């Protein structure tokens, strides 16, 4: 009896000391053992603790000290990994909590700053004299499904292949395009030569350019990778690892989908690379119809949202960064996928906002549960 009495006394003293405070109680249900409450109902019944608005209202609108917390329906906004999916994150979630899959905190401000650096380092991009476009018809978003050929001439009026395609990163990219079957459901397989071409592309773009080394240096300082070897190995799995988009066949990869393009369900899927577009158009296998978006940049790289037919299959909106180097394309998509997987990734190019949307492939994984790239492309709206 003495022990029970002591416990009751302790509980009473505890409640007495905390009964007038919301410390540690924000969002909890009604508890009549307390003299005041700390949830949204107390506002209605006028029985909130005196520090309710300071501790529970102001703090509840921030992720400060709340990153990764369990879901609590009482909170007006949230700070866990699912809040972007449900569009109910606190306004500072990206800054304070967003870490991607790597566990490293990478803020929106850091992404924008790095993208400006990469933009400045893209010395292999096309100049105005090396790439000339003929965009012709501009259509409204509501017209992109009409499949109307409104442009009588090709999109690419001139590309200086001698100047551009002789550069190591361009040459490495060109070697990859003929390694894929575009129809999903047909299993991909690679020869030893083709596997070597994949490694060459990654090394030429990410290790042998200042732009690629800058991306690695940033991710290294953030603790995402411990060495260049780990960086390249992860990119190889992330971009070139095979998974199945149709009927169980190992028929796809992030690289094939984004850079080379695929056919799925009777239409073009992916296809977000300007060099691939140019080569197919030059061979007469691709017919440019119109564009529905033209970015604000007056030089290269620029962004277009394109409508086209690829050997009998239509693409309603295929957005691409136009005129950039292969290393720039790969670096931006990789950065956004690592830092903002499955989300909008806000960048800055020449002082103008640029958004990339990435998607994870959730049906299979590599390594210790890491996800392959499902897709990545410029948001064109």
N, C-alpha and C positions, 0 to 999 in steps of 0.2 A: 504494500500500500504506500509505503514511504517513497519507493521509486516512482510509482505512478503519479504521486502527488508532485514530486519534483519535476517530472516531465511536463505535467500540466502547467506548473508554474513557469517553467522555461518557455513553453509555447505561448503562454499569456504575455510574458515579458517581451518575447520576440514580436508578437503581433502589436503590442503596445508601442514598441520602438519603430515599427514599420507601417503601422496602420494608417498613418497620415502621409505616406510617401508612395510614389510609383516606382521607386528604385527596384529594378528587376521584375516588375509586374506589368509592364506595358503590353497591352493586347490580351491579357489574361481574362478569362470569363469572370462573371460576377461571383464574388466570394463574400458572403454575409458576415464572415468572421472579421472582416476589415471594416473600418468606419467610412472608408471612401473607396472609390473604384478607379480603374485605369484602362478602360476600353471605350469604344465609341458610344456605347449605351449610356455611359455616365453623363455625356453631354446632354442627352435627352432627359435624363432623370435628375440632372443637376446635383450629382453626388460624386463628382471627380475630385481626386486629391489635388492639393494646391499646386503640386509640381507636375501635374498631368500634361499641361500644354507644352511645358519646356522639355520634359523627358520623353513624352510619347508622341506629341504632334510634330514638333520641329525635328527631333531626332528621327522620327519615323519616315521623314521625307528624304533622308540621306542614307547612303550606304556606309558612312563612317563607322567602323567597328562592327559592321553587319555582313561583310562579304562572306558568302557561302552559308548563311544561316538557313535553317529549315523554314519551310513555307508556313506562314501564319496568316490566315484569312483576315485577321483584324487589321493587318498593316495596310496602309494606303498604297504602298509601293514595295518592291521586293529586290533582293540582292543575291539571288542564287542563279545557278546556271540555266534554269528554265525560264527566267523572267523575260529574256529576249523573245522566246518562242510565243509567250502569252502577252507580249507587249505591255508588261506591267512593272518594268524596272524603275527604280528611283533615277532621277535625272543625272546623278553622278556615278551611276553603276559602271559605265564604260571607263571612266577615269580612275575610279578607285578599285574596281574588282576585275574588269575584263582581262582575262589572261589567255584566252584561246585554250587549246588542248595541252600546251606545253607547260603550264603552271607558272610561266613568267608573266609579270604584269607589264603590259604594253599599252600605253595610253593613246587616245585619239590624237593628242598633240604630237606625240612621238612618231606616230604613223605618218601624219601630215608632213612633219619636218623631214623624215627620211625619204618620203616620196619626192619632195622637192630636190633633195640631194641626188637621188637616182635620176631624176629628170635632167638635172644639170650634167650628170656624168654620162648621159647617153650620147656619146660621141659617134656611135655607129648608126645613129638614126639617119633616115634619108633627108637630103636637103631639098629645097624647092625645085632645083634644077634636075635632081635625080629621080623625082617622083612627081608626076603630073596627073591629076584626077580630072574626070569629067562627070560630076555627080548627076547632072540633068534633073530628073523629076524628083521633087520633094512632095511627099504625101502625108496626110494626117494619120494619126494612129488608127483611126476608124477605118482607114482604107487599106491597111497592110494585109488584110486577109483576102483581098479581092483577086489576088494572083493576076494582076494586070501588068503587062510589059509596057511601061511608060517611057522607057529609055531606049532609043534606037541604036545608041553607040555603047561600047564597053565602058566600064567605070574607070579602068586604068588606061589613060591615054599614052603614058610613057613611064617606063621603069628602067633605070640605068643598071642593067644586070651586071655589066662588066665591073662597075664600081662597087656595087653592093654585094652581089652574090659570091664574089671572090674572097670576101672577108671571112675569117674562120668560123664565127658564130653563125653566119648565114649559111655557109657551106655545110656545117654540121646539122643545121635544121633541115636543109633540103634533102640530106641523105635519109631522113627518117620518114618522109611522107609516103614512100612506096612500100612501107613495111606493114601496112594495115589493110584489112578487109572492111569496107565501110558498112556492110549490112550487119546489124546486130543479130546474134544467134549463130554466127559463124565463129568458131573458136580461133583465137589468135595464137600463133606460135612463132618463135623467133630463132633464127640461126645464131651461131656464135658471132658472126659478123654483125648482125643486126643488134645484138646485145652490146657489142663494142661500140656501135654507133650511138646507142643511148648514153653510154658512159662518156663518150667523146663530147656529145652535146652538152651534158651537164658540166663537164670540166671546162670546156671552151667558154661557156656562158657565165658560170659562177666562180671559177677559179682563175681564169686567164683574162678577165676584164676587171677594170677598176670598179665598175658598177656592181658586178657580182661579189667582189671582195668586200665592198661597202655593206652589202646586205648581210653577208656572213659576219662581219665585224659587229654589226648592230645586234644580231641574234646571239652572238657569242657573249657580248657584254650583258645581255639580258638573261643569260644562263640557259638559253634554249638548246644550244649545242656546245659541246666541250672541245670539239676539234673540227677541222675541215673535212676529215674523213667521215665523221659522224654526220655532218651536214649533207655531204654528197650522197651518202648511203640512204639517208632519210628521204631526200628529194627523189632518189631513184625509185624507192618503194612508193612514195606518195604519188608520183607522176606516172610511172611506168608499170607499177604493179597491176596485174590483171584481175578483173572481177567480172561478174555476169550481169548483163543488163536484160538478157532474154533467154528464157528456156534453159537455164543452168549452164550454158556454154561460157567459157572464159573468153568473152568477146570484146572486152572494153577496158579502157584505162583513162585516167585523167588527161594524159597527153593526147591520146587518140580523139577523145571527145572534144576537147577544147581547141587543139591546134589543127588536127586533120579533118575532123567532122565525121559524123556517122549518119546512117539511115535507120530510123526506128519507127515502126507504126506507119509506114508510108510517107514519112516526111524527114526533112533534114533535122538532125539533132546535134546540138553543140555548134562547132564551126565558128571560131572566133579569132582567126588569124589572117591578117591581111596578105601575107606572102602566099599562103595556100590559095586564097581567093584569086590573086593575080595569076598564078600558074595555071589554075583550072580554066580561068576565063581565056587566057592566052591559047590554051589547047582547044578551045571551043566546047568544053564540057560544062561550062557554067554560063548562065545567061543573067546578066544584071537587069533588074526591073525598075527599082526606085530606091530612095532612101527616106526614112521617116525621122531621122535625127542627124544633126550635124553639130558637133561640139563647138565651144566658143573659141577654140585655138586658131590662130591665123597661120601657124606653121606646124610642122610635124614634131612630135606625134599629135594627131587629132583623133576624134572618135566619131564613127558613123554607125547608124543603125540601118541595116541593109535588107532589102527584099530581093530574092533571087531564086532561080531554078538551077539545081545541080543534077544534070543528066536525068531529068524526069521527076525530080523531087523538089518540093517547094520549102523555102525557109521564110517564115513570116517576118521575123526580125532577127537578123544575125549581127549583133554589135561587135565591133572590133576596134582596137587601137591601130590607127593607120600611120604607117611610116616609121614606127619605132623599130628598134633593133630586136632580135630574138631574146637577148639577155634582159632587155627592159620588160618585155612581155612576161617572161618567166619570173623575173624578180618581183614584179608587182603582184602577180597572181599568187606566188608563193608566200610573200609577205602577208597578204590579206588572208590566205588560207590558214597560215600558222597563227596569226594574231586574232582573226575574226572568222573562225570556221562557221559556215552556215548563216552568215549575217551580212549586212551592209558593211562595207569597209570604206571609210571616208578618207580620201587622199587629197593632195593639193599638187597641181602641176602648173607651174608658171603663175602661181597666185590664183588659179581658178579651181573650184571644187571638182573632183572626179570621184565617182563611186564605183566600186566593184562589188558585185554580189557573188558570194561563194556558196557552194553546197557540199556537204559531206556525203560520202557513200556509206550508208549505215547497215548494209546487209552483210558486209564482211570486213575484215580488218587485217592489219599486218603488225608485226612486232608485238609489243605489249598492249594490244587493244587500240592501236592507232588506226585512224580512218583514212581511206583513200580519198582523193579529190573526186567529187562527183561532177562538179562543174564550176566554172568561174568565168565571168564576163563583165564588160562595162555596162553599167546601168544607163540606158539611152532613153531618157524622158525629160 
